[in-house]
Amino acid sequence: MVERNSEEIAINRSDLFEDFVRSKLGDPKFLEDKPESYLESLFLSKRDQKIRKEKGQFMTPIQIANLMVDLSLLNNKNTRESLLDPSVGLGIFPFLYLKKRADLGLIEGLSIVAYDIDKIMLDVTKARLDRFEKNNGINLSLRNEDFILSEDSTTYDVIICNPPYIKSNVVKNREKYLKHLRSRYGFEIPTLNNLDSFFLLKSLKLLKPGGTLIFITPNSFLSSVSGTKVREYLLKEIDIEAFIHIDTPEFVFEDGMSSALITYGKKKKDQPKVQNVKFIKIVKFNGIAEVIDAIKTGTILLPNTVQIYPQTELDPKEKWLSKFEEIHNPSVGKIEFVELRKYFRVKRGIATGANSYFTLSVDQVKKWHIPDKYLEPIIVKASYASSPIFTYDDYVALKKSGKRVFLLKIEDEEPDQEVSDYLNYGIKLGVDRKYLCRNRRKWFFMENRDPPVLFVKVFQREKPEFILNKAGVKNLTCFHGLYPKIQNETLYKALILYSFTTYGGKSIIEQTRKYGGGLFKLEPRDVEQIKIPDFLQFSENDLKRIDDLFDSFWKIGYEKLKEKSQLLFDLIFENA
């Protein structure tokens, strides 16, 4: 893995990993009799976590690295093969690649090219590969430069990579990268793609026809609108063998990295190929052999799953993360499905720039004598509300328990003295210098938002569900707000109950962005694209049954409401 840009990042902290390794590199016995994962364990224990994050360095778990290298050897007995690792890190991929090919007697004359901006990584890789290079005539080229901006025009038989995990908003050379990819290779991609997508796209162009591509990245390019062009280029350049979604706590990338995705495919040849893509979801790792067998046969042991789609049927404009799930479409008769945007506009919550300052409890309001005219009811945490309803009584309970339930909303250029005192306190705290605050006309002016009729949580560990805002309060960014285009409370209730069903769950999951540990995320555009029944096609009797069922919540409880929602929509679809 490499740093996030082509310039060395100045770091004042002591780098215990580099200090230790530098002292050992001259010792020929440094790596003797050490386990395969020794260097990775050393790195994680001695390199500061903040340094790793700034450089985008995340170690590939050894079992996953073994799986990826084994994929490169499937049906591959070529000699004098060339391997590229665009982001070599500690050299685990070329090390395992050479080790496994040596065991097969296919090592002599191999060519290895590896890039990394972090010089110590290349030095460690050199030490790790030294015994293979000396004894087998291997052509090893370690390049201390930025892979994306390199002028490498060589094509390779195999490319294996764990690129740096750097989010789009902190890629320092983003515009330079985008310009290079556009002018050199013709790639037109949105700026919101993470750095790993840049590595993936350039690698597509450096593969020989029939060459093997194996990348491990977050799954974001499968589940985001900005990843549409990446999906399009993948379909054009690669016969995709499999996407392997690793969603198990056995393999956790530190610092909250998204669930890992392995992309495995072959560069297209002139001869067209009928290609079936396996979407393999691993929730329990039973060994490499099971995953490889799933790629060969399309079957796997539960709870792991395989879904198969002809590559010609994959639409880059759709999000592919849902392809890992088995979709059961209801029998809907004449009922049409529409995007949620037909009925609602979806907006993110209010971004204050300093929640702990701009939101207040009852005691804080009393302490600073802030007049009511500067206060608005607000819900500040996702845990404060649950489906199906957030009532005024719920809001009052939060108020009585000392929670922050007021938003400071000042629209006056010269507010009252009591508020001026609190603003001066904010200046003393440095709130006025925070990013959002300093970019407003007045640092204390707040965004305008009406209370939404429905909330949906941005992050959730279970299937996202909708909440009817009966309290009429505003919301911070922990929720998105739904604003109706048609004023009809029965439609709001229908959406909530539909989200409880297996049909609704699948529709929502198709639009979510999934993170490690079963965490889901929805952006406003994702919510608007959720497919729902066109509720206005329902009969008056069905809409009344939805109304009655929702209103029975107080008597039957949440779990019973979910169970009855499934039964009701089953019946509606069957009779449509």
N, C-alpha and C positions, 0 to 999 in steps of 0.2 A: 504494500500500500504506500501511497505517496502523500506529500503534504497537499494542502488545498490549493496552492498556486505555485508559480515558477520561482518565487523568491523565498529564500530561507527566512523562517519566522524567528525573530529575535526573542529568545526566552531567557529570562534572568534566573529562573529556578535551576537548582542543581539537578543534573540528569544522572542519577545513580546508575541507570542501565548503561549508558554510554561509557561512563567512567569505569565501570566494572569490566565491560567487554573489551575496551581498549587495553586494559591491563592483562587480558588473557589471550588476545589474538595471536601473539607470537608463540604461544605454547602449543606445540603440535598435539598434545594430549588433552587440550581444552574440551573437545567434544567427544573424546574417546569413551566408549561404553555408556554414553548418555542416552536416555530414552528419546524417542522421536519428538516429543513435545517439550523437551527440556528448555529450549531457547524461548518458546512461547511463554512458558511458566515464569522464566527468569524475567522476560520483558514485562509481564503484567505485574510482577512483584516489585520491580525496581524503577520502571519509568512512570513518572507522575501522571495521574489520570488526566489532568488538565492539558499536559503536553500531548498525550495521545489524542485527546478530543480536538485540539487545535490542528493537529496534523491529519486527522481523519483516520487514525490507525486502530483497526479492530481485528483481532486475531481470529483466524478461521479455526474452529474446534478441530482437533486432529482427526476424529472419525469422519467429519464432513470433508476435510481435505483429502483423506484417503478415498472417499466416495468419488469426489470430483476427478481425481487422477485415474481411478479405475474406469470412469466413463471415457476418458481419453484413450484407453487401451481396448475398448470394445471393438471387436472385429478389426483390429489394427495391428498388423504384423510388419509394418513398413520399417525398413532400415534407413539410416541416414536421414532421419526425420528432423524437422525444425520445430522448436517450441518457443513461444513468446509468452512472457509474463509481464504485462504492462505496469504492474504495481507490486513488485516482488516481496516487499516487506522483509521478513526474516528468511525467505527462500524456501518455505515449506513445500510449495508446489513443485519447483524444479528438483528439490531433494527427493521427494517421494516418486516423482516421475522417473528420475534416473535409477533410484533404488529398485523400483518395480520392473523397469526395462532390463536392468542388470540381471535380475532373477530370471527373466525370460530369455536372456542371451541376446538382447536387441539393443545394446548400448553403444557399440563402437561407431564413431563417426557422427554422433548426434550433434546438433547445433542448438544452443540455448542462448536466447537474448532476453535480458531482464532490465527493466527500468525502475528507478526510484530516485526521488529528489533527496531523500534522507541518506546521506553518505554512510552513516554507521550501518544502515540496513544492508547496503551493498557489500560492505566489508564483512558483515556477519554471513551473508549469503555466500561470499567467496570462500570463507572458512568452512562453511557447511558442505560445499560442493567440491572441496579441494581433492578429496580422495578419489572421486569419480573422474575429475578432469585430468589428474596426473596419470591415471592408469588406463584410460580408455580412448585417448585421442579426441576428447570432446572439444568442440569449438564453443567457448564460453565468452559471451560479451555482456558485461555489466555496465549500464549506462546511467550516469548520474545527471539526468536531465528530465524535463517535463515531457511525458509521453504524448500528451495531447498536442503540444506544439512542436514535437519532433518532426523532422523531415524524412523519417523512415518510410521508404516505399517498398521494402522487402515484403513478400507474402510468406505466410507460415502454414505449416501443416496442422499445428495445434496452438490454440490460445486459451490459457487458463488464467483466471484473474479474480482477486478480491479487491476491487477498486476502493479508493478512499471514500469514507462515508462523510460527505460534506454537503449540507443542505444548500439549496439554491441561493438563499438570501445571504450566505456568507462565503460564497465562492468569489475570491478577490478578483481573479482574472476572467470572470464570466464572459464579459463582452469580447475579450480577446479570443477566448476559446470558441465562442459562437461564430465569430468572424472567420476564424481559421477553418472550422468544420464546414462552414458554408462555402468559402472560396476554394478550398482544397478538395472537398468531397461532395459538395452539393447538398449537405444536410441543412434543412430549414426546420429548426425546432424552437419551441417557446423558451423564454429565459428562465421559467420557473422549474425546469428540470434540475435534479440534483447532479452532482459531479459524476456519480457513477454512470449516468446515462451518456455523458460525453465519452467516457472510456469505452462503453459498450459500442457506441456507434462507430468510433474510429476503428475499433477492432474488427468490425464487420468488413471493412475495406482492406484489411491486412491479412485476410484468410485466403488461402489457395482454394480453388474450386474443389469441393469435397472435403475441405479441411474442417476440423472440429473446434467448436466454440463452447467453452464452459465458464460461466460467470456466476459468482454469488453476490447478490445485492439485496437491498431492501425490496419489498414488493411494490413500491410506490408507482413505478412506471406501468404496472398492470391496472392500477386502481385510480389513476388521476386523469383529469382532462389534459393536463400538460404532457402526459405520456402518450397521447394519441399518435403523434408523429413517430415516436420511438417504436410503438407497436407496428406502425405502417412500414417502417424501414426494416424491421425484423422480418415481417412477412415477405417483403420483397427480396431480401438478401439470403435468408436462411431457410432450410428445411428444418423446422423445429421438431426435435425428437420429443422433448419433454420440458415442462416446467415442474420443478420439485419444490413445493411450499413446505418448509420446515417450521412447524408450529408446535414445538414441544419444549417444555422447561428443561429437558436434558441438555439442550444447546442454547445457551443464552449469551448473546453478545452484550458486553458491558455498555454502560452509559445509555441504556434504553433504546438501543438500535431496534428497528422494526424487525418483524419476523423475517427470517432469511428466505431468499428465493434463489434456486439454482436454475439457470437457463442453459439448456443443452441442445445443440443442433449442429447441422452440417451446412457448409456454404453450398449454395445452389450450383449445379452444373448446367451445361447447355441442354441436356436431356431433361424434360419436365418429369417430375416425380409426384405420384399420388402419396401425400403425406398425412398421416394421422398424428395428432398432437396429444400426448398424455399429460393431463393435469393431475399430478400426484400430490396428495396431501399427507404429510407425515406428522401424526400426533403422538405416535409412540415408535421410537426407533428400535427396530428389531435386527438391525444389521444391514450391511451394504448389500448382501446377496438379495435380500427381499426387494430393495429399491431397484436394483438392476433387473431382477425378474419382472417387476412391474412394467419397466420400460419395454422388455422383450415381449411379454404376454398380455399386458393390459389388465392384470389381476393382482390383487394384494390382500393381505389379511386385515380384517377389521381390528381396531378402529381406523386404520389408515384406509385411504380411498383413492381410486383412480377414475377419472372421467375422461372420455376420449372424444375429440372433435376433429373432423377433417379440417386441415389447414385452410382450405378454400372457403370454409364457412365462418372463419374467424373474421370479425369486422373490427378494424382498428379504432373505429369511433365508439365502440362499446368498451366497457370496462371488463377486463378478463378475470378479475379476482373471483367473481362468482362462478367461474367455470370449474373451480375445485369442488363446488357443492353440487349435490344431486338435486336437480330442479323437478319438482312435481307440480305441473300446471293443473289448475282446477278445470273441471268441465264447466265452462261459463256460458254455454249457449249463445244467446245474442248479446250478452254483456260485453261492452268494449272496455279496454283498458286505456287509460290516458296518463300522462305525466302529472304529477301533483301540482305543477305550475298552472294547470288549468284552473285550479280553485284557489291557490295561495301564492303570494309572494313570500319569499323567505329572506330574512335579513339576520346578519350576525348581531349579537348583543352589543351593548354599549361598552366601548373600550375607554376606561377612565385614564389610563396611564399610571395610576397609583391607587389601587382599590382600597388599601388600608387607610388612605387619607380621605378620599372622596366618598367613602361609605361610612355611615355612622350608626351607632346604637342609640337607644333612648338615653342612656346615661351620658354619652358624649354630647348629645344635643343639649341636654340640661347643663352640662359643665360649661359649654361655650355660649349658652343662651341664644342658640341659632333660631331665628323666626321660622314658623311653619312654611312661609311662602318660598323659602329656599330649599325645601325638602320634598323629595318625591319617593314614594314607596318603591322598593327595589328588592329583587332576589339575587343574592350574590354568590351562592354556591349551588352546584348541581345536586348535592346531597340534601338540600333543603326541600326538594319537591319530588314527588313520585307520581307515576301514572296511576289512575287516569285523571285526577283532578287536584289542582292546588286552589284551596278555598281561602276566603278572607279569614276564617278561623285559624287556618294553618299559618297565615301571615301574622296574626295577632299572637299566636303561640311562639313564633320566632322572636317577636318583639319583646314578649315577657321574659323569654329565656336569655335576654341580653345580646342577641345576635345583631349584626349590622343589617339594618332593614331600611335605611334612608340613604338616598343619593343626594349629594350636595349639588344643586342645580342653580347656578347663578347666571343671570342674563343681563344684569345691570353693570354698566361700566363703573359706577361708583356705588357699591352695595352699602347696606347699613353697617354701623360701627361694629356690632357684634360679629358679623361675618368678616369684616375687615380684620378683626383681631385673629380670627381663625386663618385667614389668608396669610397674614404676617407669620403666623406659626408655620404654615406650609412652606413659605419662603425660607424660614430658618431651617427647616428639615431638608431643603433642596428639592422639593417637589416640582417647583417651577422650572428646574433644569432637566427634568426627566424628558425622554425623547418626545413622547406624544404631547406633553404639556408645552414644551418650548416651541413646538411647531403650530400652535394654535394662535389665533389673533390675540386672545387673552388666555394666559396659561390655565386659568380656572374655568373657562367656558367648556361646556359639556356637549356631546353629540345629542341631536334631537332624535328621539324615538318615541313612538306611541306604544302603549302596552299592547303586546300581541294577544291574539285569541288563543294561541297554542304555543307551548314550548316543546323543543326537542333537545335533548342533551347532546353536546358536541362530542364528548367522550363517554363511552359506556362499555362495561365488560360483558353485559348481556345484550341481547338484541335491542337496538334503540326503539323507544316507544314515545308516543306523544302525550302531552299533559295539557288539559284544558285549564286555562288561566282564569278561573272564576274570581280570583282576588283582584284582577285588573292592575297588577303591578308590572313594572318594567324589569328588564333582565340584563345582567352583565354577559360577558362573552362565554360563560360556561354553558349558555343555552343559545340556540338560534330561535328567533321568533317567527311565527307564521301569521301572515296578515291576509285575511280573506278577500277574494275578488267577488265572492257571492256571500251575502250575509244570511247564513242559514245554519243555526246551531246543530241541527240534525246531521249536516255534512261533517261538522267537526267531530261529533260523536262517532259517526261511521268510520272516519279515518282512525280514530283511537282504537275502536274495536277491531278494525281490519288489521291493524298493526300487531294485535295479539295472536292472529291466526298464523298457521304455517305458510299460507300464501303471502300474507303481508310480510312475514319475517324474511322470506326469500327475496321479495321485491326490495326490501330495505337493504339486506346484506349485499345485493348486487351493486349498490351505490356506495357502500362504506369503504373506508381505507382501514385495513387491519394492521394492528401493531402487535408487538410481542405480548404473550400472556393473555390472549383473547381480548385485547382492547380494540374497540372500534372507534373510528372518527368519521364525522360527517361535516362537509363544508356546505354552505348555503346552496350552491349549485347542485351538489349531490342530492340534497333533500328535494329540490324542485324536480329532479329527474326520476324520482321514485315512481314506479308504475303502480297505479291504483285503479280499482274499478271506477267507471264513470257513474258515480253514485246517483246522479240525476236520472239515470235509466232505470233505477230500481222502482218497483211499484210503490204506491202510497202505503200499502199494507206492510211491505218490507221495511220501509223507512220508519213507520210507526213501531215496528218490532225492535228496530235498532234503538230508537228513542227510549222505549220501555225497558229494554235490557240495560242500557247505560244507566238509567235512573234507578235501577234496582241495585246498583253497586252497594249502596249503604246497607242493604239488608243481606245480600248474599256474599259480599267480600270480594277481594281482588282475585284470588285464585279461581273461585267459581265463575267470576265474570270472564276470565280468559277462556275457561273451558266452554262456557256457553256461547262465547263469541265464535269459537271454531264451529260449533254445531249450527249456529245460525247462518254463517256464511256458507257452510257446506250445503245447507238447505236452499239458500238463495241461488247458488250457482247451479245446483241440480235442477231447479225449476225454471231457470232463466230460458 
